Amino acid sequence: MSDTLVLPMFANMHCHLRQGVMLRNVLPHSAAHDGIILPMPNTDPHIANHVDVSMYFVEILNELTSLGHEETELLMTIKMTDDTTPEEIEQVAEQGIFGVKVYPEGKDSAGRELTTGASHGLTDFFAPRAIECFAMMAKHGLKLLLHGELPEADERYAEAYFIPTLLRLHELFLDLQISVEHVSCEAMVAAIKRLPSHIVGTVTPQHLLFTRAEMLSNPHLKCKPTIKTVFDRNALWSEVAVGNPKFLWGPDCAPHPRAAKEKPWEEAANGCFSAPIQPELLATKFSERHLEERLADFTSGFACRRYGLTVPKGTITLVREPLKVEQEYGGVVPIM
């Protein structure tokens, strides 16, 4: 067994970069191994239109340039709300953005915001204006990026309860490319497998590597969708192990200041920070399962082929040695 593993730079299909100081603190960790980054638009304020997304693109690109990573490809997105119009969808499509992120509007079963930055989401997926927006997305080839949870449901089952919405969206817009982000349960894995090839799911390290019991004892693993059972984790591993191209790397790296995470459980922010250790963590866990040959496709190949993206230039070289993890990076604690 080789002690060195060389991988293509990653295609990160779900990343929270934030803005301002936090962006400057966390972006170097992603830029070190991501040749493609899909930044989420649930910033504060959120990225809602063609003006917002242009400004956010420039902000990120300026930081990448200062790091010497200006060649990193950015797949920009906007957040769809009840106020989004089909005309705005058409305008951002002509601008060349990658997709549109949708969070269901509503509080979770405990009366909290569904997840960080989810407020002002979409109240009714099948309201006339929403239908027109989805039709415009399908027309222009924009990708629908779904936070697939039913807000009012028990968090353990909220993703499974969203499956009827996913199925109806596909029935109404057969050509609409949909990515169900951060897939976390066995039922959603099965649903995605049954649907056509342009309906995919992204996979995070937290849902692939941990269980609910571990999360409940570690606030830095608290996230939405919540981490679930060993059976749900095994369902994800089953698809990764066979090299199912419908399941793409989308780590949902979501940094929060340490103080926002280390609170009483109900108050702790949702989101896991993994960027500084993603390649090493994946290599370790894939090696334990003798799946090293699956890593390149999982972390870049599947997404590039699915969406016609250029495979990132450059490589990541990993050496087999004990993983060193700092207690925090720029005030943010990593998962471990």
Order of alpha helices (4+ residues) and beta strands (2+ residues): beta-beta-alpha-beta-alpha-beta-beta-alpha-beta-alpha-beta-alpha-beta-alpha-beta-alpha-alpha-alpha-beta-alpha-alpha-alpha-beta
